[in-house]
């Protein structure tokens, strides 16, 4: 998880990688934020994609989790 966080923090501001889709295993938006991104921006981008995010920054992980079909 720390390596992923480090990689995401190093992305350029104009990246096309959907970093806002990364959350912890419980569905909590765990971004620490910096001068280019924070939880409010992550929440807005998820909501813009149709993902429900509660006021306390939690996504219903059971509803939105992506799973590989076997």
C-alpha atoms as a printed R data frame, in Angstrom:
   type eleno elety resid chain resno       x       y       z
1  ATOM     1    CA   UNK     A     1   0.000   0.000   0.000
2  ATOM     2    CA   UNK     A     2   2.821   2.428   0.767
3  ATOM     3    CA   UNK     A     3   4.432   1.778  -2.595
4  ATOM     4    CA   UNK     A     4   1.159   2.483  -4.379
5  ATOM     5    CA   UNK     A     5   0.764   5.686  -2.384
6  ATOM     6    CA   UNK     A     6   4.277   6.765  -3.283
7  ATOM     7    CA   UNK     A     7   3.679   6.077  -6.957
8  ATOM     8    CA   UNK     A     8   0.389   7.970  -6.933
9  ATOM     9    CA   UNK     A     9   1.974  10.973  -5.199
10 ATOM    10    CA   UNK     A    10   4.684  11.063  -7.874
11 ATOM    11    CA   UNK     A    11   2.225  11.240 -10.786
12 ATOM    12    CA   UNK     A    12   2.300  14.468 -12.769
13 ATOM    13    CA   UNK     A    13  -0.715  16.746 -12.346
14 ATOM    14    CA   UNK     A    14  -1.838  16.099 -15.939
15 ATOM    15    CA   UNK     A    15  -1.792  12.299 -15.584
16 ATOM    16    CA   UNK     A    16  -4.449  10.179 -17.297
17 ATOM    17    CA   UNK     A    17  -4.196   7.464 -14.624
18 ATOM    18    CA   UNK     A    18  -7.492   7.388 -12.622
19 ATOM    19    CA   UNK     A    19  -5.840   7.805  -9.193
20 ATOM    20    CA   UNK     A    20  -9.161   8.805  -7.603
21 ATOM    21    CA   UNK     A    21 -10.409   5.204  -7.880
22 ATOM    22    CA   UNK     A    22  -7.891   4.056  -5.273
23 ATOM    23    CA   UNK     A    23  -9.253   3.639  -1.758
24 ATOM    24    CA   UNK     A    24  -8.547   1.373   1.161
25 ATOM    25    CA   UNK     A    25 -10.055  -2.096   1.593
26 ATOM    26    CA   UNK     A    26 -12.936  -0.761   3.704
27 ATOM    27    CA   UNK     A    27 -13.877   1.778   1.012
28 ATOM    28    CA   UNK     A    28 -12.524   4.765   2.917
29 ATOM    29    CA   UNK     A    29 -10.932   7.524   0.861
30 ATOM    30    CA   UNK     A    30  -7.542   7.443   2.486
31 ATOM    31    CA   UNK     A    31  -5.730   9.999   0.338
32 ATOM    32    CA   UNK     A    32  -3.622  12.246   2.558
33 ATOM    33    CA   UNK     A    33  -3.725  15.033   0.019
34 ATOM    34    CA   UNK     A    34  -1.203  17.496  -1.273
35 ATOM    35    CA   UNK     A    35  -1.324  20.768  -3.184
36 ATOM    36    CA   UNK     A    36  -2.851  19.124  -6.280
37 ATOM    37    CA   UNK     A    37  -5.342  16.636  -4.799
38 ATOM    38    CA   UNK     A    38  -7.266  15.976  -1.609
39 ATOM    39    CA   UNK     A    39 -10.246  13.950  -0.358
40 ATOM    40    CA   UNK     A    40 -12.747  16.531  -1.566
41 ATOM    41    CA   UNK     A    41 -11.385  16.334  -5.128
42 ATOM    42    CA   UNK     A    42 -11.294  12.528  -4.984
43 ATOM    43    CA   UNK     A    43 -14.893  12.474  -3.729
44 ATOM    44    CA   UNK     A    44 -16.015  14.852  -6.503
45 ATOM    45    CA   UNK     A    45 -14.338  12.787  -9.238
46 ATOM    46    CA   UNK     A    46 -15.920   9.570  -7.934
47 ATOM    47    CA   UNK     A    47 -19.366  11.183  -7.707
48 ATOM    48    CA   UNK     A    48 -18.916  12.519 -11.264
49 ATOM    49    CA   UNK     A    49 -18.438   8.869 -12.338
50 ATOM    50    CA   UNK     A    50 -21.641   7.831 -10.574
51 ATOM    51    CA   UNK     A    51 -20.029   6.344  -7.475
52 ATOM    52    CA   UNK     A    52 -21.796   7.087  -4.207
53 ATOM    53    CA   UNK     A    53 -19.507   8.554  -1.552
54 ATOM    54    CA   UNK     A    54 -20.854   9.286   1.917
55 ATOM    55    CA   UNK     A    55 -20.257  12.558   3.754
56 ATOM    56    CA   UNK     A    56 -17.620  10.783   5.862
57 ATOM    57    CA   UNK     A    57 -15.675   9.797   2.709
58 ATOM    58    CA   UNK     A    58 -16.674   6.129   2.510
59 ATOM    59    CA   UNK     A    59 -17.710   4.164  -0.586
60 ATOM    60    CA   UNK     A    60 -19.902   1.055  -0.326
61 ATOM    61    CA   UNK     A    61 -17.092  -1.253  -1.363
62 ATOM    62    CA   UNK     A    62 -19.406  -4.244  -1.802
63 ATOM    63    CA   UNK     A    63 -21.420  -2.325  -4.392
64 ATOM    64    CA   UNK     A    64 -18.530  -0.825  -6.376
65 ATOM    65    CA   UNK     A    65 -15.712  -3.348  -5.991
66 ATOM    66    CA   UNK     A    66 -14.269  -4.596  -9.259
67 ATOM    67    CA   UNK     A    67 -13.655  -8.316  -9.290
68 ATOM    68    CA   UNK     A    68 -11.974 -10.530 -11.840
69 ATOM    69    CA   UNK     A    69 -14.441 -13.031 -13.262
70 ATOM    70    CA   UNK     A    70 -13.118 -16.584 -13.200
